[in-house]
Amino acid sequence: MFMHAKELQFNARVSGPDARFASLLLDQFGGPNGELKAAMQYFVQAFGVRQTMPDKYDMLMDIATEELSHLEIVGATITMLLDGVSGEIKNAEAGNWMDLLRGGTEKQEVIHMAMTNPAFLSESGGAPMLTDVNGVPWTAAYVTANGDLTVDLRSDIAAESRAKIVYERLIQFTDDPYVKETLGFLMTREIAHFQMFAAALESLPSNFPPGSLQGDPRYTHSYFNMSDGADARGPWNEGQGPWAAGEQWEYISNPLAHVIDTKGETDKPVVGSSRTIEEAQELGKQIGRQREEQALKMIGSGSNQWSDYPQTKLEGPGEALVEPGPNPTGS
């Protein structure tokens, strides 16, 4: 159940109209890294873990709902930045409404916006639209949800990272201290969400590699030097890197010779990893069984319902008693 509070989560303010920046800010309203994308992504992901991981469901729904609050802040800011434009464009008797703007600067900004995204004014009348800065409509293709939290949470961390850097860059395109303050709040919440998702990912047992199946240890630790010239070495291709103690990268300096020697990798031995092929295969099966058992335990069998409504007494006229329903796990 969603309820709307009329007060914004953050007190969005503007010093004055700025049509050009309002157009830029559309990217965070209906763009690929914007607030609606984030809200819908976390909202969709939550359904798959409602009963198997109710704590993660709660987190995803909370953050998705906060993202809708941020969408409202962005929309309110865009609307205020178009103050004056939205009013005059609705007056069909005004003639050339651009002449009614306060000065040449505002007029040039509106002309620029009309050229880069004409539908913004002609179709919306000065209110925000679900498009990016170029007028490309928002699409569900922006949303990534794979039904596996080891994958989805990594997508969410990336989404928060991209949104943060967009806000950071948008701050550089406005001189309005109030708008900077609003963007700073929104940017900071992206950092907070990043940390929430990172902590949730870390709390998942066996979260790497994503999914259940383990990689073939013959290939997991190999780095192929696929370019000529001076070699670049670092923790991504030498030493222990991210691997467990006693394991290390295998640097293949001559990939062509290596492929020929190993008959296209089919005769390659395990190098760098402490696991055997059989151990990796068994671990993948074990993780898969554990996840299946956990899911069946949480979901149960028989009848099912989404929510568990506790006994609640409603006050006032028409007083009623709501009896608890069956256990949502179906047990």
N, C-alpha and C positions, 0 to 999 in steps of 0.2 A: 504494500500500500504506500502510495506517495502522497504527501501533502506539501503544499507550497506555502512558504512563509514570505510575506511581502517584503521583509527587510532583506537586503543583499548580505551575503556572507562578509563582503568587504565594502566599505563605503566608497563606491566609485564616484570620482569627481573629475571635472575638466575645467580648465581655465577659460576656454572659449572654443568656438568652432574650428575644426580642422578637417576639411573634407578629404584631403589627400591621405592623411594618416588613418582616417576612418576606413578608407579603401584597403590600406595595408593591413589593418587589424582584422579584416575579413578572413585572413588566413587562419586565425585562431578561432573563428566562428564556424566556418564550413570547409576548412582546408584539410589536407591529409594528416597534419600533425596537431589539429585543433582540439578543442574541448569536447565537441560532439563525438568525434572519432573515439576519444578516450572513454567517454561515458558509455558509448555503445559497445566498445570492445570489452570493458570490464563487466558490463551488464550481461552480455552474451556468455562470456567465459564462466560467470558465476553459476549458471544453471547446471553445468556438468558436474559440479562438486557440492551441490546442495545437500545431498545425503551422505556422500562418501567422505567429504571434508567440510563439515558445517562451519568450522572456524574460518576457513579460507573463503567460503561463500559469504560469510558476514563481512570480511575484509573487502572483498571485491565489490559487494553491493554498497558498502559505505563509501568507498572511493568513487565508484560510478556515480553515486548520488551527489557527491561533492563536485564531480566534474560538471554535472548539470548546473550546479550553483555557479561554477566558473563560467560556463556558457552564458548564464544570465548576466554576469558581470561584464563579460566582453560585449554582449549585445547591448547592454545599457550604455556602455562607454561609446560604442559606435553611434548609437542614437543621439547621445549628447554631443558628440563631435560634429554631427550633422544638424545641430540646432540652427534654425534659420533657413537651411536648405529645405528640410522636410516640410516646413510650414509653407514656404513660398511656392514649392512645386505643386502643392495641392490647390493653389489658387488659379483656376483656369482663366480668370479675368486679368491676371497680372501681366499678360503679354510676355515679354522677354524677362523671365523671372531672375535671370542671372544679373540683370542690371540692378535688382533690388538688394543684392548682397552689399555688405558694408564697404568693400573696397576692391581694388584690383587684384590683390593677392588671393583673396577668397575666390574671386571669379576664375582666376587662372587655375586654382586647385580643382575647382569643379569641372572645368574644361578638361584638365588632365585626367580626372577620374572618369568622365564621360567617354573619353577616347579609349582608355584601357579596359574599362568594364562598364559599357553603356547600360546594361540591364540593371545595374545597381540603382540608378536613379529612375530610369524609365519604367521599370517594373515594380520596384519596391517603394517608390515615393520617399526615399530617404531612410527607410528602416533597414536593419541588417538582413542579409539574405544568406541562405545556406550554400554559399559558393566560396571559392578561394579568391585571392586578389585579382585573378584574371577572369573571373566569372565562371570558372569550371564548377559545375554542381557537385555538392557533396554526394558521395557514393558509399554503399556498404562494402565496396571492395577495399576501403581503407581499414576495415575491421579484420583482425586476425584472431582466430580462436580455433585451436587444434584439439581441444578436449583432453589435454594432458597438461597438468600444471607445470611440469618440468620444462615444457615448451612455452606455454602461455605466459608464465611469469617472466621468462626471458624477453618475450615480445613486449611485455608491459614495461620492463626496465628500459628497453630501447625506445619505446614510445615516450616515456617521461623524459628521457635524455634529449630526444629531438624537440619536444615541446619546450624544454628549458632553454635550449640554444636559440629557438625562434624568438622567445620572449626577450632573451638577452640582446638579440640583434634589433628587435623592434624598439627597444628602449633607446637605441642610438638614433632613431628616426623621428623623435619628438623632443621638443623643448618644454613641453607642458609638465610642470612639476607634479601636478595631481595625477596625470596619466602615467608618468614614470612611477609614482607611488603604487598605483593599481597594478601595473605590469610587474613591478618588483614583488608584490604579494603573490601574484599568479605564478611567477617564475619560481619563487621560494617553495610554493606548495608542490611544484613538480619535483623539487629536490626531496621533499619529505616523502612523497609517494614512491620515488625511486628507492628510498631506504626501506619503506614498508615492504615493497615487492622483493627486494633483496633479502630482507630478513625472513620473509615467508618462504622464499626459495631455499634458503639455508636450512630451514626447519624441516624440509622434506627429506626423508631418508632416501638414500640412493638417487640423488637428483642429477648425477652426471654419470654417463652421458644421458641426454634427454631420452625419455621412454624407458623401456625395460631391457631390450636386447643390448648386449655389450659388443663393442667393436672387436674385430679380429686382431689379436695382439701382434700379428705379423705386420700390420699396417698402421696401427694407432700411433706409433712413436716415430714414424718416418717423416723426414723433411726433405723434399725434392728441390735441389738447386736448379730452378728452371730458367735461369737467365745467365747470359755471358757477362764478363767483366768482374770487377772486384766483388768478393763475397761480403754480404752483410750478415753478421752473426749477433745473436742475442738470446735471451731466455725463451724465445719462440722456436729456436732451432739448435740450441746447444746446451749442454749441462742437464741438470735435473729438470729445469723449467717447472711446469705445473704438476709434474708427476710425483708419485709417492717416493719416499726415501728408497734408495737402491735402484731406481729407474731413471732413464735419461733419454734424450732425443737421439735418434739415428740420423746423422747428416749424410745424405746421398749427394756427393759432389758431382757425379757424372751419371745422370739419370738414364741416358741411353744405354751405356754399358751395363748399368745395373739391371735394366729391364731385360736385356739380352741374356745376361748371366743367370737370371732367375726364371727364364722362360716365361716372361710376362707376369712376374710376381708369383706364379703358381708354385715355384720351388723355393720361395723365400723363407728362411728360418725366422723365428721370433728373435728380434734384437731390441734391446732397451727396456722391454716390458718383463716383469717378473711372472706374468701369467702364461699359462699354456693355452692353446686353442680350446682344449676340453674344459678347462677351468672357466674360461670366459663364457662358453656356451652354457655351462651348468649355472653360472651366476645369473645369466639372463633369464633362464627358466625359473630360477628361484625367486627373483624379483617379480616376475610375472605372476607366479603363484601367490606370492604375498599380497600383491595389489588386488588380485582377484578375491582372495579370502577376506581382505579388509573391506572391499566394496560389498560383498555379499553379507558380511556381518552388519554393516551399517544400514543397508537397504532392507534386509530381511526378506520375507516372503509373504504372500497373501495380499490383502487389501493395503492400499497405500494412500496417503494424503500429504500435501505439501507442507502444511503448517499444523502445529499443535496449539489449539486455542485453550488456554487455562480457564478455570472457572472464574468468571468476571461478573461483578454486579454493576449494572448500568444505573447511574443516578438520574434523578429528575423524572418528569412525566413519562409514562410508558415504560416504567422500570422493568427490567427483564434480567433473567439469569441465563448466561451462556454456559452450557455444560461442555466439559472437555471432550474433544473428538478422539478418535483412535490415534495411537502412537504413529507419528509420521514415518517412522522406520518400517512400519508394517509388521512389527514383531509383537 
